[in-house]
Structure formats: C-alpha cells, structure tokens
Amino acid sequence: MRLSPATRLMLLAIVMLLSAGSFAQIGISVTIGPPALPVYEQPLCPGDGYIWTPGYWAYGPDGYYWVPGTWVLAPRVGFLWTPPWWEWFGGRYVFHDGYWGPRVGFYGGIVYGFGYFGRGYEGGRWEGDHFFYNRTVNNINVVNIHNVYNTTINNVTVNHISYNGGQGGIMARPTAEEQAYDRESHVPPTAEQTRHFDSARDNPQLRASENHGRPPVAATPRPGAFNDRETVGAREAGEPYRSENGRPANNVPRPPESNLGENNRAGGNRENNVPRPPAVDAKDLQPHQRMAAPNTGNPNLDKKYQQQQDKLYAKQEQDHQKLQQKQEQEHQRLNQQNANDAKRQQVEQRHQQQTQQMEQRHAQQQQQLQHKEESASHNGGKR
C-alpha cells in the first residue's frame, strides 16, 4: 500500500504515543525479535577508570548485527552505564538506547553477564575518584590495577535471552527506583562508543545473517579495536539460530519488513535508518510464532498446556484472518467509491489502530498462558 507523506507522519506520531509508556529513550522498533546473546569471554580490562559495556544485538538496514562488548572510559567520575535493551511492546520489538548516569536504570532484566545480571551492576563501584572492580565477575590484571575487591554474586539466573516481554522474553518490570532513575538526566553514549556502533553496523561479519548468532568479534578491549590481539570471538551462539523470517539458518533470509522510528543514538547514521511506517493492515503482519513447548515436569500438565497453546494459536490465527478480510473489504469499497485521500487516510489510521490493538491483545494472551506454565514449572509440575 502506498502511503502519502501526511499519513506516514501521522502513523509515526501514533507509534511514538504508544511508546510513551516505556522507560527509556526509544531508538527503533521492528517486527522480528533479536537472536539470543552469544557466549563469550571478557577481554582484560585495559586500565583504571574503564567500565564494561556489554555486547548486544542492534538493528540496521541489513537486519540484526552484533555490537561487541567493550571497555569504555566513563565520561564523568561517578557515572555508570545502563545497557541498551529490546522490549516487546505494542506488537513490536522496541529498542531502548543505553546511557550514562550516576545510577544504573532498568535494562529489561536482560542477563548480559560480567556484572549485569538483570538488575543494577555488580561489576564495580566508585569510591571517590577511583573505580573499584569486582574481580569475581571481571577480567582484571591486579599487577596494573590495584583498586579491586572480591564479592561473589549468588542466585544468578543464567540464560541468553536478549529481549524483554513477549513470547520467550524476560518478564521483568522496573522497580519504582529504576523508574525514577530513568526519568533523571542522562548522558548519551560517548563519541568513542558511537564510532564503535557505526563500525559494527558496517561490518558484514557481525550481521546475524552472516554469523548465525555467533559473531567472530564478540568483545574488544577498547571501542573500535576489532583487530586487536585481545579481541574475543563468540564461543558459541546462545541458542540455535533462526533467520529473520523464522526459517532455519540455511535458508536465505528475506529483507526486514520494517524499521520504525528514528535512531536516537548520538551520532547515529540517520540516512541509513529512515523511519518507515508500522504494519498498517493485518495482511502486513508476519504469522504468529508458536510458543515454546511446555516443560513443567508433569507430562499430564504439559499435555494440557500444549492443548491450550494449540487452541490459543488457532484462535489468534482466526482473529488475524477475520481482521484481514474485513480490512480488505473496506479497501475494495474505497476503490469502488473512488474515495479521496482524506477518506483513505481515515481508514488507514483506523486499520493501523485495529492491527496494533489485536497484536497487543494476542501478546497479553500469550504472556498470561506463559505465566501459568512458568508458575506450574516452579511448583514442580503441581496444578
């Protein structure tokens, strides 16, 4: 469907309004979730004052690409890094930029490791003008860096999930403190970090479609040092890679459907991230992904939940088809009536709202069923 410039602006405004309930600065949103976090080692800390910034999957014109974890000099004494994160919101995966500030805010509960275990930062702390490193979670050479301590972190859930919410995502929500932190004044990524991001985006080997979730450069000792001898490659992918159309990796992935919103990262290449409208009609949506098979430890309960999953999947597909048929009939009537642009824009706006509302409802239904399964699993498979 061809959309007029006015319609594009209107749809972009709707998306920004729907995203206003999120907790950090929003960059872009897409319809396909990021791959799992790869497994890799941390390079040796290059010197005093460097803060570890974990690697993550970003999204560009060629799909997802890996931004290697790296050691970065804090822009100010006392500042800490809140990592970027992906969130399932409004039927899409929305990207939240990372930032510097006196406290670590909410980053989706993502377990990036090396001190970032879903809440706050356990990798070190500021004492006066010096940063003290926790050696139990960081790779520190005590010959060169003496401001260290050892604190063991217990009760850490190890996983490689790279996004919050939705099917298979981390189900964490921000605390009142974290929400307050996110409303404070922040400092964007440094110029070194921005160059690091741009270099990663321009490196074909870091694209998920090329490395299948196992980037050859997973972490660097300093920003942009992709060819340094201390650079670390991923040991393995976090989970078997599936291409961005949901097919196994040996199939050729199709181009991404959408790249919504503007890249708010400081220094980001805006020309390569031209805002595109979200899915307007139900026909523009991808087929729903099936939920993971139940694994509560109780075969009878697993069978029951599998039946509920199948029923929910069939109902949601039926909703999708009904809405698609209804919207196509309205388009046919518009063509028969030779409707003007104003009338078409009104219908397109209504279709976009209908589509997003349906996707939000479906996501909530899946989350509710997933919560029931997780609760049963934690209870040892008891009803």
C-alpha positions as CSV (number, residue, x, y, z in Angstrom):
1,M,0.0,0.0,0.0
2,R,1.3,3.4,-0.9
3,L,1.0,6.0,1.9
4,S,1.0,9.7,1.5
5,P,3.7,11.8,3.4
6,A,0.9,13.1,5.7
7,T,-0.2,9.5,6.5
8,R,3.4,8.5,7.2
9,L,3.9,11.3,9.7
10,M,0.6,10.6,11.3
11,L,1.4,6.9,11.8
12,L,4.8,7.7,13.1
13,A,3.2,10.0,15.7
14,I,0.9,7.2,16.8
15,V,3.8,4.9,17.3
16,M,5.6,7.5,19.4
17,L,2.5,8.0,21.5
18,L,2.1,4.2,22.0
19,S,5.7,4.0,23.0
20,A,5.5,6.8,25.6
21,G,4.8,4.3,28.3
22,S,8.2,2.8,28.0
23,F,11.0,3.6,30.4
24,A,14.0,4.8,28.4
25,Q,14.8,6.6,25.3
26,I,13.5,4.8,22.3
27,G,15.5,4.2,19.1
28,I,13.8,2.0,16.6
29,S,11.2,-0.8,16.6
30,V,10.9,-3.9,14.4
31,T,8.6,-6.9,14.0
32,I,11.3,-9.6,14.5
33,G,13.0,-10.3,17.8
34,P,16.8,-10.3,18.2
35,P,18.8,-13.5,18.3
36,A,20.0,-15.0,21.6
37,L,23.0,-13.4,23.3
38,P,26.2,-15.3,22.3
39,V,28.5,-17.0,24.7
40,Y,31.9,-15.2,25.0
41,E,34.7,-14.3,27.4
42,Q,35.5,-10.8,28.6
43,P,38.8,-9.2,27.4
44,L,41.3,-8.0,30.0
45,C,40.5,-4.5,31.4
46,P,42.9,-2.1,29.7
47,G,43.3,0.3,32.6
48,D,41.9,2.2,35.6
49,G,38.6,4.0,35.0
50,Y,37.3,1.8,32.2
51,I,33.7,0.5,32.6
52,W,32.5,-2.7,31.0
53,T,29.7,-2.1,28.5
54,P,28.2,-5.5,27.4
55,G,27.6,-6.5,23.8
56,Y,24.1,-6.6,22.3
57,W,22.2,-7.0,19.0
58,A,21.3,-3.8,17.2
59,Y,19.2,-3.4,14.1
60,G,20.2,-1.8,10.8
61,P,19.4,-1.8,7.1
62,D,20.8,-5.4,6.8
63,G,18.9,-6.7,9.8
64,Y,20.4,-7.5,13.2
65,Y,24.1,-7.1,13.8
66,W,26.2,-7.6,16.9
67,V,27.7,-4.6,18.7
68,P,30.7,-6.1,20.6
69,G,31.0,-5.7,24.3
70,T,33.9,-3.3,25.2
71,W,35.7,-1.4,27.9
72,V,34.9,2.3,27.8
73,L,36.3,5.2,29.8
74,A,33.4,6.7,31.9
75,P,32.6,10.2,30.6
76,R,32.5,11.5,34.2
77,V,33.7,10.4,37.5
78,G,30.9,8.6,39.3
79,F,29.0,7.6,36.2
80,L,27.8,4.1,35.3
81,W,26.4,2.5,32.2
82,T,22.8,1.4,31.7
83,P,22.9,-1.1,28.8
84,P,20.5,-0.8,25.8
85,W,17.7,-3.4,25.6
86,W,14.9,-4.7,23.4
87,E,11.3,-4.8,24.6
88,W,8.2,-6.4,23.1
89,F,5.7,-3.6,23.2
90,G,2.6,-2.8,21.1
91,G,3.1,-5.9,18.8
92,R,6.7,-4.9,18.1
93,Y,10.3,-5.2,19.4
94,V,11.3,-1.7,20.6
95,F,14.9,-0.7,21.1
96,H,15.9,1.4,24.1
97,D,19.2,3.2,23.9
98,G,21.8,2.8,26.6
99,Y,23.0,5.8,28.6
100,W,25.5,7.1,31.3
101,G,24.3,8.3,34.7
102,P,25.1,8.2,38.4
103,R,22.9,5.1,38.8
104,V,22.1,2.1,36.7
105,G,18.5,2.2,35.4
106,F,16.2,-0.6,34.1
107,Y,17.6,-2.6,31.2
108,G,14.8,-5.1,30.8
109,G,16.1,-7.7,33.2
110,I,18.5,-9.0,30.5
111,V,21.3,-11.1,31.9
112,Y,24.3,-9.7,29.9
113,G,26.8,-11.1,32.4
114,F,30.0,-9.6,33.7
115,G,28.2,-7.8,36.5
116,Y,25.0,-7.1,34.6
117,F,22.7,-9.7,35.9
118,G,19.3,-8.2,35.2
119,R,19.2,-5.5,38.0
120,G,21.8,-2.9,38.6
121,Y,25.5,-3.5,38.2
122,E,27.6,-5.9,40.4
123,G,30.9,-5.4,38.5
124,G,32.3,-2.5,40.5
125,R,31.6,0.8,42.3
126,W,33.0,4.3,42.5
127,E,34.9,5.3,45.7
128,G,35.9,8.9,45.4
129,D,37.7,9.5,42.1
130,H,38.5,5.8,41.5
131,F,36.5,2.9,40.2
132,F,36.9,-0.3,42.2
133,Y,36.5,-3.6,40.2
134,N,34.8,-6.8,41.5
135,R,37.3,-9.5,40.4
136,T,34.7,-12.3,40.7
137,V,32.9,-11.0,37.6
138,N,35.6,-9.1,35.7
139,N,38.9,-9.9,34.0
140,I,41.3,-7.7,35.8
141,N,45.1,-7.7,35.9
142,V,45.9,-6.8,39.5
143,V,49.5,-6.0,38.6
144,N,48.3,-2.9,36.7
145,I,45.0,-2.3,38.6
146,H,45.1,-2.3,42.4
147,N,41.7,-0.9,43.2
148,V,39.8,-4.3,43.3
149,Y,37.7,-6.3,45.6
150,N,36.0,-9.7,45.6
151,T,32.3,-10.2,46.1
152,T,30.6,-13.4,45.0
153,I,27.2,-12.9,43.3
154,N,24.7,-15.6,44.3
155,N,21.3,-16.6,42.9
156,V,22.1,-15.5,39.3
157,T,19.8,-17.0,36.6
158,V,21.9,-17.9,33.6
159,N,20.2,-17.5,30.2
160,H,20.9,-16.0,26.8
161,I,17.5,-14.2,26.3
162,S,18.1,-10.9,24.6
163,Y,14.7,-9.1,24.9
164,N,12.0,-8.3,27.5
165,G,8.4,-9.4,27.3
166,G,6.5,-11.3,24.6
167,Q,6.9,-14.9,23.7
168,G,10.0,-16.4,25.4
169,G,11.2,-13.0,26.7
170,I,12.3,-11.9,30.1
171,M,9.3,-11.0,32.2
172,A,10.9,-8.4,34.4
173,R,9.4,-5.0,35.1
174,P,11.1,-1.9,36.5
175,T,11.1,-1.1,40.2
176,A,9.9,2.3,41.5
177,E,13.6,3.2,42.0
178,E,14.5,2.2,38.4
179,Q,11.7,4.2,37.0
180,A,12.9,7.2,39.0
181,Y,16.4,6.7,37.6
182,D,15.2,6.5,34.1
183,R,13.5,9.9,34.5
184,E,16.7,11.5,35.6
185,S,19.1,13.5,33.3
186,H,21.4,11.1,31.3
187,V,24.5,11.3,29.2
188,P,24.3,9.6,25.8
189,P,27.0,7.2,24.5
190,T,30.4,8.7,24.1
191,A,31.9,9.6,20.7
192,E,34.1,6.5,21.0
193,Q,31.1,4.3,21.6
194,T,29.3,5.9,18.6
195,R,32.2,5.1,16.4
196,H,32.2,1.6,17.8
197,F,28.5,1.2,17.0
198,D,29.0,2.5,13.4
199,S,31.9,0.2,12.8
200,A,29.9,-2.8,14.0
201,R,27.0,-1.8,11.7
202,D,29.3,-1.5,8.7
203,N,31.0,-4.9,9.3
204,P,29.3,-7.7,7.3
205,Q,30.7,-10.4,9.6
206,L,28.8,-9.0,12.5
207,R,25.4,-9.4,10.8
208,A,23.3,-12.2,12.3
209,S,22.5,-13.3,8.8
210,E,26.3,-13.9,8.3
211,N,27.4,-15.2,11.7
212,H,24.2,-17.1,12.6
213,G,24.3,-15.8,16.2
214,R,28.0,-16.4,16.8
215,P,29.9,-13.2,15.9
216,P,33.6,-13.5,15.2
217,V,34.2,-10.4,17.2
218,A,32.1,-10.7,20.4
219,A,34.1,-8.3,22.6
220,T,37.0,-5.9,22.3
221,P,39.4,-4.4,24.9
222,R,38.6,-0.8,23.7
223,P,35.9,0.7,21.5
224,G,36.5,0.0,17.8
225,A,39.5,-2.3,18.4
226,F,38.1,-5.0,16.2
227,N,41.5,-6.2,15.1
228,D,43.3,-6.0,18.4
229,R,45.0,-9.2,19.5
230,E,42.9,-9.1,22.8
231,T,39.7,-9.2,20.7
232,V,37.5,-12.2,21.7
233,G,35.2,-14.2,19.4
234,A,32.0,-15.9,20.5
235,R,32.5,-19.4,21.8
236,E,29.0,-20.4,20.6
237,A,25.6,-19.0,19.8
238,G,23.2,-18.6,22.7
239,E,20.8,-20.9,21.0
240,P,20.3,-22.4,17.5
241,Y,20.0,-19.5,15.1
242,R,16.9,-18.9,13.0
243,S,16.9,-16.4,10.2
244,E,14.7,-13.2,10.4
245,N,11.8,-14.9,8.6
246,G,11.8,-17.7,11.2
247,R,13.4,-20.2,9.0
248,P,16.5,-22.3,9.8
249,A,19.8,-20.6,9.1
250,N,20.5,-22.5,5.8
251,N,17.6,-20.6,4.1
252,V,18.2,-17.2,2.6
253,P,16.6,-14.6,4.9
254,R,14.2,-12.1,3.3
255,P,14.7,-8.3,3.8
256,P,13.4,-7.0,7.1
257,E,9.7,-5.8,6.9
258,S,10.1,-2.5,8.8
259,N,12.4,-0.2,10.6
260,L,10.2,2.1,12.5
261,G,11.2,5.3,14.2
262,E,14.4,7.3,14.2
263,N,17.7,6.2,15.6
264,N,18.1,8.5,18.5
265,R,21.7,7.3,19.3
266,A,24.1,10.2,19.4
267,G,25.9,10.4,16.1
268,G,23.8,7.6,14.6
269,N,23.6,7.3,10.8
270,R,20.1,8.7,10.3
271,E,20.3,8.3,6.5
272,N,20.6,4.5,6.9
273,N,17.7,4.4,9.4
274,V,15.0,6.2,7.5
275,P,11.7,5.9,9.5
276,R,9.2,3.5,8.0
277,P,5.5,3.2,8.9
278,P,4.4,0.2,11.1
279,A,2.3,-2.6,9.8
280,V,-1.0,-0.8,8.9
281,D,-3.1,-3.8,7.8
282,A,-3.4,-7.2,9.3
283,K,-2.0,-8.6,6.0
284,D,1.3,-6.8,6.6
285,L,1.9,-8.8,9.8
286,Q,4.1,-11.9,10.0
287,P,2.4,-15.2,11.0
288,H,2.4,-15.7,14.8
289,Q,5.2,-17.7,16.2
290,R,4.3,-20.7,18.3
291,M,5.1,-20.7,22.0
292,A,7.8,-23.0,23.3
293,A,6.7,-26.5,24.2
294,P,5.5,-26.8,27.9
295,N,8.0,-28.3,30.3
296,T,6.6,-28.3,33.8
297,G,7.9,-31.7,34.7
298,N,4.4,-33.2,34.8
299,P,3.5,-35.0,31.5
300,N,-0.2,-34.7,32.0
301,L,0.0,-31.0,32.8
302,D,2.3,-30.5,29.7
303,K,-0.3,-32.1,27.6
304,K,-3.0,-29.8,29.0
305,Y,-0.9,-26.7,28.4
306,Q,0.0,-27.9,24.9
307,Q,-3.7,-28.2,24.1
308,Q,-4.3,-24.7,25.4
309,Q,-1.4,-23.4,23.3
310,D,-2.8,-25.0,20.2
311,K,-6.2,-23.6,20.9
312,L,-4.8,-20.1,21.5
313,Y,-2.7,-20.3,18.3
314,A,-5.8,-21.3,16.3
315,K,-7.9,-18.6,17.8
316,Q,-5.3,-15.9,17.1
317,E,-4.8,-17.0,13.6
318,Q,-8.6,-16.9,13.1
319,D,-8.7,-13.3,14.6
320,H,-5.9,-12.4,12.2
321,Q,-7.8,-13.8,9.1
322,K,-11.1,-12.1,10.1
323,L,-9.5,-8.7,10.5
324,Q,-7.6,-9.1,7.3
325,Q,-10.8,-10.0,5.4
326,K,-12.6,-7.1,7.0
327,Q,-9.9,-4.6,6.1
328,E,-9.6,-5.8,2.5
329,Q,-13.4,-5.4,2.1
330,E,-13.1,-1.8,3.3
331,H,-10.3,-1.2,0.8
332,Q,-12.4,-2.6,-2.0
333,R,-15.3,-0.3,-1.1
334,L,-12.9,2.7,-1.1
335,N,-11.8,1.8,-4.6
336,Q,-15.4,1.3,-5.7
337,Q,-16.3,4.7,-4.3
338,N,-13.2,6.4,-5.7
339,A,-12.6,7.8,-2.3
340,N,-10.4,10.9,-1.8
341,D,-7.1,10.9,0.1
342,A,-8.7,12.3,3.3
343,K,-11.1,9.4,3.4
344,R,-8.4,6.8,2.7
345,Q,-6.2,8.3,5.4
346,Q,-9.0,7.9,8.0
347,V,-9.5,4.3,7.0
348,E,-5.7,3.6,7.1
349,Q,-5.5,5.2,10.6
350,R,-8.3,3.0,11.8
351,H,-6.8,-0.1,10.3
352,Q,-3.4,0.7,11.9
353,Q,-5.1,1.0,15.3
354,Q,-7.1,-2.2,14.8
355,T,-4.0,-4.1,13.9
356,Q,-1.9,-2.9,16.8
357,Q,-4.7,-3.5,19.3
358,M,-5.1,-7.1,18.0
359,E,-1.3,-7.7,18.3
360,Q,-1.3,-6.2,21.9
361,R,-4.2,-8.4,22.8
362,H,-2.5,-11.5,21.4
363,A,0.7,-10.7,23.2
364,Q,-1.1,-10.4,26.5
365,Q,-2.9,-13.7,26.0
366,Q,0.4,-15.5,25.3
367,Q,2.0,-13.9,28.3
368,Q,-0.8,-15.0,30.6
369,L,-0.5,-18.6,29.4
370,Q,3.2,-18.4,29.7
371,H,2.9,-17.2,33.3
372,K,0.7,-20.1,34.1
373,E,3.2,-22.6,32.7
374,E,6.1,-21.0,34.4
375,S,4.3,-21.0,37.7
376,A,3.5,-24.7,37.3
377,S,7.1,-25.4,36.5
378,H,8.4,-23.6,39.6
379,N,5.9,-25.6,41.7
380,G,7.4,-28.9,40.4
381,G,4.6,-29.5,37.9
382,K,1.8,-29.3,40.5
383,R,-1.5,-27.9,39.5
